[in-house]
Amino acid sequence: MAFESQSLKKETKYSGGGVCGDVYSMAILPKEVELEKEAAHPKFELRLQLPDLSQPLRDLSKKREVGEFLSGALAGAMTKAVLAPLETIRTRMVVGVGSRHICGSFLEVIEKQGWQGLWAGNAVNMLRIIPTQAVEFGTFECIKRAMTSTQEKWKQGESPKVQIGRVTLNFSISWISPVAVAGAAAGVVSTLLCHPLEVLKDRLTVSPEAYPSLSIAISKIYKEGGIAACYSGLSPTLIGMLPYSTCYYFMYEKVKKSYCRAKNKESLNRPEMLLIGALAGFTASTISFPLEVARKRLMVGALKGKCPPHMLAALSEVIQEEGLRGLYRGWGASCLKVMPSSGITWMFYEAWKDILLVQRHNL
């Protein structure tokens, strides 16, 4: 009996161990299944770590060139927002649409399109003026500094020399005005980059019925002539821009320096900037206005079904139709727009430069 009792205890012990083993197996079974599922369907995590650009952007924003570009963009945007109605009237009168008088043209636009018509094309005009003024003022400042620095180096004996036998030729650029060169370069560069926006703006302003929106205008212009149509009138624009831009920047810089020297001042106040800027715009516009008339004729000639083949043909056409006075048709409206625009632009530009450059360097 003792033997049987011990055997029974052993069987009971082994039997209990078996039960515990089954329970343990059931307990770990779900984890094994999860591991098998993960092995069959592995998870991949792709982590992209973008570089920290905050410091490079801060360093970039502190550069003088960036401040000048931003100042030009902000000045242009603020000026165009205020003077959009004058730009509309000026464009209509230059290309010969509607009344020949400023007041009559204003009333005509308001009767047909309401007050909103005075801001026709202003959306694309804002898109045009921001990059245009940024590039123009930024290029002007950069070229002016580069030319001035080069002149100073050449004066110190670093100018290039050419030896021809016993004759030595010294090249000098001291007779060249850095302001004039910088002004010409600013006009050319901004025109090459932003001319398609000028074409769009003129189409939307002159014929809002045919071009009711920006997207329709882009589509129609592209269908008419492809990419080349976006640069219609580029040659006369560049030719007209050279005297205008050169005179515009040259007049402002020279008059400003002469005035400050005469008054023993280091800088101009805001009203003085406004007046000198207006004078610079008036002079530049008067000199280059016939070329402006030809340029506008070429850019919107397709709307009337007759587009002169080149600038000389456009000038000849104007003279035949209206005489020499036709070359200055719309000049009054142009001055009405250009003078305040030029003055306000320079005033805003100098103000933004003080905020973005002078105050920043003093921190």
DAHULIN-V998589 format. One record per run of one state. SS is the DSSP state (H for helix, E for strand, - for the rest). FROM is the first residue (numbers start at 1). LEN is the number of residues. If there is no record, write none. Layout:
[[SS;FROM;LEN] [SS;FROM;LEN]]
//
This chain:
[[-;1;1] [H;2;39] [-;41;13] [H;54;8] [-;62;2] [H;64;31] [-;95;7] [H;102;12] [-;114;1] [H;115;5] [-;120;2] [H;122;37] [-;159;2] [E;161;4] [-;165;2] [E;167;4] [-;171;7] [H;178;29] [-;207;7] [H;214;12] [-;226;1] [H;227;4] [-;231;3] [H;234;30] [-;264;6] [H;270;35] [-;305;6] [H;311;12] [-;323;1] [H;324;5] [-;329;2] [H;331;32] [-;363;1]]
//
